[in-house]
Amino acid sequence: MYQDKTLVCKDCGQEFPFTASEQEFFAEKGFTNEPQRCKSCRMARKGMTSNRGDRQMYDAVCAECGRPCKVPFQPRDDRPVYCSDCFSNKR
């Protein structure tokens, strides 16, 4: 029913495939528009590039459970810091 297509990324101008299986997935989800960006531009736009590992992390101690943890911001003494598990439970 669907056939592979070649699309052009609106950000970088490179051609990228829009496979038949991707088209079927889009149709199942009810998406009416074709993708306009290649995978690398989509990931970069979402902030999922490989340079995220360069993010500075700070040592902290969880105010809830007392375990050491790392957080992506400079902890302050006037605000509690929670590890990811305790933070998820508080939400």
DOSE-699627 format. One line per 4 residues: number of its first residue (from 1); their letters; for each residue x, y, z of N, C-alpha, C. Coordinates in steps of 0.02 Angstrom, whole numbers, always signed. Example, Ala and Ser with C-alpha at 12.3 -4.5 7.8 and 13.67 -1.06 7.14 Angstrom:
<senus>
1	as	+660 -284 +390 +615 -225 +390 +660 -165 +390 ~ +642 -112 +354 +684 -53 +357 +645 +2 +394
</senus>
This chain:
<senus>
1	myqd	+41 -60 +0 +0 +0 +0 +43 +63 +0 ~ +93 +65 +44 +138 +123 +48 +203 +105 +13 ~ +236 +157 -14 +302 +148 -45 +350 +197 -15 ~ +413 +177 -10 +464 +222 +17 +466 +287 -23
5	ktlv	+476 +342 +12 +483 +408 -20 +548 +439 +3 ~ +573 +484 -37 +631 +523 -17 +607 +595 -6 ~ +619 +620 +55 +599 +688 +72 +661 +731 +82 ~ +652 +797 +83 +708 +843 +92 +698 +879 +159
9	ckdc	+748 +878 +201 +746 +909 +267 +742 +985 +259 ~ +695 +1016 +294 +687 +1088 +288 +740 +1127 +326 ~ +777 +1093 +371 +831 +1127 +408 +898 +1122 +373 ~ +919 +1061 +356 +986 +1052 +328 +986 +1042 +252
13	gqef	+928 +1029 +223 +924 +1020 +151 +944 +951 +125 ~ +961 +906 +170 +981 +838 +150 +919 +796 +136 ~ +927 +749 +90 +873 +702 +77 +873 +648 +131 ~ +813 +625 +150 +807 +570 +197 +748 +526 +178
17	pfta	+752 +461 +195 +697 +416 +175 +637 +420 +222 ~ +578 +416 +194 +516 +408 +232 +489 +341 +211 ~ +506 +290 +250 +492 +221 +230 +418 +204 +232 ~ +401 +151 +199 +331 +128 +198 +307 +112 +268
21	seqe	+349 +82 +309 +329 +65 +378 +318 +129 +419 ~ +360 +180 +408 +350 +244 +443 +285 +276 +420 ~ +270 +273 +356 +208 +301 +330 +148 +265 +360 ~ +153 +200 +367 +98 +161 +397 +89 +181 +470
25	ffae	+145 +190 +506 +142 +212 +576 +108 +280 +581 ~ +127 +327 +538 +97 +393 +538 +22 +388 +526 ~ +2 +346 +480 -70 +338 +464 -107 +308 +524 ~ -77 +259 +557 -109 +228 +616 -119 +278 +672
29	kgft	-71 +324 +680 -75 +374 +733 -119 +433 +713 ~ -140 +436 +650 -183 +490 +628 -145 +553 +608 ~ -79 +546 +599 -39 +603 +577 -52 +616 +503 ~ -67 +678 +486 -82 +694 +416 -23 +725 +379
33	nepq	+24 +752 +415 +82 +785 +383 +142 +738 +382 ~ +180 +741 +329 +242 +703 +324 +295 +738 +366 ~ +346 +701 +390 +400 +733 +428 +436 +784 +383 ~ +458 +838 +413 +493 +890 +375 +567 +894 +390
37	rcks	+589 +856 +441 +659 +857 +461 +688 +787 +461 ~ +752 +781 +446 +786 +716 +450 +795 +698 +524 ~ +814 +637 +536 +820 +613 +605 +869 +654 +646 ~ +927 +670 +618 +977 +708 +656 +953 +778 +672
41	crma	+917 +810 +626 +890 +877 +640 +833 +874 +691 ~ +793 +821 +688 +739 +813 +738 +770 +804 +808 ~ +822 +763 +812 +854 +752 +876 +887 +815 +902 ~ +919 +852 +859 +951 +915 +879 +899 +965 +902
45	rkgm	+842 +967 +869 +789 +1013 +887 +759 +996 +955 ~ +757 +931 +970 +731 +909 +1035 +784 +913 +1090 ~ +844 +932 +1073 +897 +936 +1122 +926 +869 +1142 ~ +921 +821 +1097 +944 +754 +1112 +1011 +738 +1078
49	tsnr	+1050 +788 +1065 +1113 +776 +1031 +1163 +744 +1079 ~ +1215 +717 +1052 +1263 +681 +1092 +1302 +726 +1139 ~ +1300 +791 +1131 +1339 +835 +1174 +1306 +845 +1242 ~ +1250 +812 +1255 +1218 +818 +1321 +1262 +789 +1376
53	gdrq	+1308 +746 +1359 +1354 +718 +1408 +1402 +771 +1434 ~ +1407 +826 +1400 +1451 +880 +1421 +1420 +924 +1475 ~ +1358 +912 +1492 +1323 +952 +1541 +1357 +946 +1609 ~ +1369 +1002 +1641 +1401 +1000 +1707 +1352 +976 +1759
57	myda	+1374 +928 +1799 +1334 +901 +1852 +1366 +918 +1919 ~ +1325 +928 +1971 +1349 +947 +2036 +1332 +893 +2087 ~ +1377 +883 +2134 +1365 +835 +2188 +1317 +865 +2238 ~ +1272 +824 +2263 +1223 +846 +2313 +1204 +786 +2356
61	vcae	+1168 +801 +2410 +1141 +749 +2454 +1066 +758 +2455 ~ +1030 +704 +2442 +957 +707 +2439 +929 +726 +2508 ~ +884 +776 +2509 +854 +799 +2571 +803 +749 +2598 ~ +781 +703 +2557 +730 +654 +2578 +762 +590 +2605
65	cgrp	+805 +559 +2565 +833 +494 +2584 +905 +498 +2608 ~ +939 +553 +2596 +1008 +561 +2620 +1061 +531 +2576 ~ +1041 +503 +2518 +1090 +473 +2473 +1126 +527 +2433 ~ +1190 +515 +2416 +1224 +562 +2371 +1195 +557 +2301
69	ckvp	+1192 +613 +2266 +1165 +613 +2198 +1199 +668 +2159 ~ +1186 +670 +2094 +1212 +723 +2051 +1152 +759 +2021 ~ +1157 +825 +2017 +1104 +867 +1990 +1132 +916 +1938 ~ +1093 +937 +1889 +1118 +981 +1836 +1117 +1055 +1854
73	fqpr	+1114 +1072 +1918 +1113 +1142 +1940 +1154 +1148 +2004 ~ +1176 +1208 +2018 +1216 +1221 +2078 +1169 +1221 +2139 ~ +1176 +1172 +2184 +1132 +1170 +2242 +1144 +1230 +2288 ~ +1089 +1253 +2319 +1093 +1309 +2366 +1072 +1283 +2435
77	ddrp	+1097 +1316 +2487 +1081 +1294 +2554 +1008 +1308 +2574 ~ +976 +1357 +2543 +908 +1376 +2562 +854 +1335 +2528 ~ +873 +1288 +2483 +823 +1248 +2447 +842 +1174 +2452 ~ +794 +1130 +2463 +810 +1058 +2465 +825 +1031 +2396
81	vycs	+866 +980 +2394 +883 +946 +2332 +863 +873 +2340 ~ +831 +845 +2289 +808 +776 +2292 +841 +735 +2237 ~ +854 +671 +2253 +878 +625 +2201 +820 +613 +2153 ~ +835 +581 +2097 +783 +572 +2046 +725 +529 +2072
85	dcfs	+739 +478 +2114 +685 +436 +2140 +639 +476 +2187 ~ +668 +513 +2234 +628 +551 +2281 +591 +608 +2245 ~ +624 +638 +2196 +591 +691 +2158 +530 +664 +2122 ~ +536 +605 +2092 +480 +574 +2057 +422 +559 +2105
89	nkr	+438 +537 +2165 +387 +521 +2215 +351 +584 +2241 ~ +387 +640 +2242 +357 +703 +2266 +309 +734 +2215 ~ +319 +719 +2152 +278 +749 +2099 +211 +721 +2102
</senus>
